Amino acid sequence: MQGFNFFKTKNFVGRGLSIEPERLRLATTILKEDKIHIVSLEEVPLSSPEITDVSQALPFFKIPPHSKIAINLWDESLKIKKVKIPKMPKKDIAEALRYQLIEDSENTNSPLEIRYTPFHKPNVHTDSLEFMVYGISKEFIAERKKWYQDLGLNVVVAEPPAVSLAAWEVALNPDSPKIRGIFLLQNKRIEFIGLQENHLLYWKYFKPDASLSLEAALSELSIQFQQAIDDFLLYYQFHRMDEAVFAGDWDIPTRNILETSLGIPCKRMGENNFSRLCFSEEAQKEKISSFAVTLGLSIYPEGEL
């Protein structure tokens, strides 16, 4: 059983940039003697009179010209799911997966760009193939590519937040056999991913009421959270989830709320788990949870957008 696999090479991008509605975040990392050195974690809000868009905020980071960078890629068209198709020639697989993803999607207005990874090696004794697939609007990707170029960014990797979040969790716990559920908690969206060992196996997206407080929003969605966990466990025939991990900007009260509603141990991402990390400043430890997506981007091997 596989899914998205996050074993990394020793040549990762080194800079991750998260573009969010309220802020920009930049993480700079290097690999030295099998440890990830966190050089800097920087943040620029997009809410002041002087800074209202990304082009005005980027100069504050002082990114060297032509530096390679990994960036988050989010759009309402994003879909991540396990797809099963009949066995077929390799050249036909991508189109079959794309078709299946569109069939299951509420948004079929735009063709999807997809990436996929097999769950297991093809077996001569089976008549089907299983893949973990994610797709996102081709139109959105084309617009983003042009936007990055206009901003002068040398983007070599672009990934959905859920994928880079899983990459960072695995970097922190590379040998953990635990079945984990990870909640990415942000004001405008909440994502849940299911992991076992080094594999992303499940994804679900929730849209909280932005007018609600943290406690009210989590309480309102608690039944949906539990249903997502149940779906994840049932699909893979797991007996239980070992722990829930949360990352993002919702902080201290979150643990009690989630533990009460889910009935399982919860922890903040990166909490007391720094054996593979080195910090240039002690204060950076407190930012691990909120910068989880950005850090996950920074440790990606170089690839293509």
N, C-alpha and C positions, 0 to 999 in steps of 0.2 A: 504494500500500500504506500503510495507516494503522495502526489499533490504537488504544490509548488515547493521545490526543494531549494534551501538557502545556504548550502555549503559555499563558502566564499573563497576566491583566489586571494593571493597576497597583493594584487594590484587593483585596489579599488579607487573610486573616483576621488574621494577625499573632501568633497564639498557637496552638501545637500542643502537645497533651498526649498522651503515650503511657502507657497503663496496662498494665504488664507484671507477671508473677507476682512478681518480686523487687523491683520498684521503680516509682516514678512519675518521668517526665521531662517537663519543661516547657521549650519553646523560645519565646522572644519575639523577633520580627523586625519590621523596618520597611523599606520601600522608599524610597530617597532617591537622586535623581540616577542612576537606573538601576543602583544597587548595592543588594544586600541587606545591611542592617546587622543583625548579630546582637547584640541588646541583652543577652540573658542566656540561659544554658543551666543549668538547675537540676535537681537530682536528689534524691529522697527515698527511701531504702530502706524496704522493708516487712518488715524482719526484726528490728527491735529490740523489746524488751518494751513500750516506750511507743507504738510504731506498728505495728499489726498489720493494718490495713485502709486502704482508700482514703480513707474519711471522716476518719480521724485524720491522714492525710498531707497532704491538700489545703491545710489552713490554713497550712502551712509555705511555700507558694508566694505567699501574699498576693495572689491574683488579684483585681483590683478587681471589685466587684459588677456584674453584668450584662455583663461583658466577653464579647465573642464569642470562641469557641474552636473549634478543630478537634481531633478525637480519633480515635485508631486504633480499628479495628473488626475483631476477630479471633474466629473460632469454627471449630470442626472442620468445620462445614457449608460453609465457604467453598470455592467453585470459581471458577476463572478459566480460560477457554479460548476458542479460536476455534470458532465454530459456523457451519455452512453450512445454509441452509434454502431451499426453493423460493421463487421470487418470489411475493409476496402483498400484499394491501392493508396499508397502514401500521398500521391499527388492530389487525391480527392478529399483528403481528411479535412484540410482547412476550410474548404467550402461547406462541407457537411456540418462541421461544428458551428460555423457562422450561421448557417440556416437554422440550426436547432436553437441557437441562442436568440435569434430574432423571433422565432416562433414562440418562445417562452417570455418574450419581453413585451412590456406595455408600450414601449416607445419604438416604433418601427419606421419612423419617418426618415431616418438616416442610416446608410450602410454602416456596418460595424467593422472596425479594425480589431483583430483578435490575436491573442497569444494563448498558447496551451502547452500543457505538459502531461505525459501519460501517467496513469496510476500504476501501471505495471508493464513489463515487457510483453509484447504480443505473444500469445500462446497458440500453438497450432491446433489445440483441442477446444478452443473457444470460438464462437462465431460473432463476437462483439468486441468492441474496444471502448475503454473508459478514459476520459481526460478531465483534468481541471482546466477550465477555460475562463478567460476574462476578455470582454469586448467593450469597446468604447467608440463613440461616433467618429467616423473618418473625417467628417466635416469639422468637428471640434479639434481633432488632432492637427488638421491642416491649418486651422486658424491659430492654434497655439504655436506651431512651428514658426509661422510668420511673425507672431508676436515676440517669441524668444529672439529671433534674428533682429527684429527692430530694436529690441532692448540691448542688443550686443552680447547676449549670453551664448556661450558655447555649450549647449546642452547635449550631453552624450548618453544620458539615461533619463527616461521619464516613466514613473510608475504610480499606480493608484496608492493612496495612503494605506489601505489595508495590507498591501503586499510589502511595502517598506516597513510598516509596523511589525509584521511577522518577522521580517529579516532582523530587526533590532532585538526582538524578544529572543530569537534563536542565538544571536550573538551574545546576549547576556547569559543564556542558559543552554549552551550547545549540547550538553549531554543529558538533558532532562527527559525522562520517559513519560512525564506527566501529561495527562489530557487536560489542556488549558483552554479556557474561554477568555478572550481579550476584548475589552470594551474600549473603543476610542470615543471619548466624551468631548463633544464640542457644542457650542451654542446652537449652531444651525443644523447639525447632524450627529448621529451616533451610529457607529459601526461595530458589529460584533463579528469576530472571527474565531474559528475553532482550530486548534493545533494539536497535533500529537508528534512528539519528538521534533524533527526538523521540517515538518510538513504542514502547510496551510490546507485545510480540508473543507472549510465551510465559511461562508460570508453572508451577512444579513445587514441591511441598511434601514435605519429608523430616522424619521424626521420629527423631532420634538417641537412642541409649541414654543416658539421663541419668547412668548410673553410670560411663560411660567418660570417660577424659581427652580433651582436645581432639584430640591426635594420633591416639588410637585411634578416636575417633568419625569423624574425617575419613577415616582410612584405611579404615574399615569401609564408609563410604558412597561411596568414590571411584569405584567401578564404576557406582553409580547416578548420580553426578554426570556422569560421562562419557556415560552413556546419555541423560541429559536434554539435554546439549549436542548430542549427535548428532541427537536427535529435533528439536531446535530448528533446527539447520542444514539437516537433510534436508527438513523441512516447508517451509521458505522457500527452499530451493535455494541457500543460501549455501555458498560453498566452505570458509570457515573463520571462526572467531571471532577477532577482533582482540585482545581482551584480556578478562581476568576481573577484576572489581572485588569487594572484599569490604567489608561494613559490619557493625556490631554490636559485641559485647563481646569476642569472641575476637580477639586482637590480634597481637602481633609474630611469633610462630612461624607464624601462619597462612599467610603468603605462601609460605614455603618448602614447606610441606606441600601447598598447592594447586598450586604450580608443578610440583612433583615428580609429583603424581598426574595432573594435567591436561595437562602439557606445553605450556602457553601462559603468556605473561607475566601476572602478577597484581599488583594494586596495592590499597592501602587507599583507600577512598572519601575524596575530598577532598585526597589527598596532593599537595602542591605545586600546588594548583589553586585559588587564592584570588582570581583577577582580578575576580570579580563580588561579592566579599564584603568587608565591613568588620567589624572586631571591636572590641567595647568593652574586651575584655581579651585580651592575647596568649595566655593559657593556653587560651582557647576553641578555638584551632586544633586542639589535641590531642583535642578532643571531637567533631569533625565526624563521624567514622566511627560512634561509638557513638550519637550523636544524629541520625543520618541520617533515620530514619523521622519523628522528632519535628519536625525542621526542614522536611521535606517537607510535613508537615501545616500548618505555620505559614504557608507561602506559597500556600495554596490560595485561589482566589477564593471569595467567600461563596456558599453554596448551601443546599440543604436536606438534612436528615438523612433 
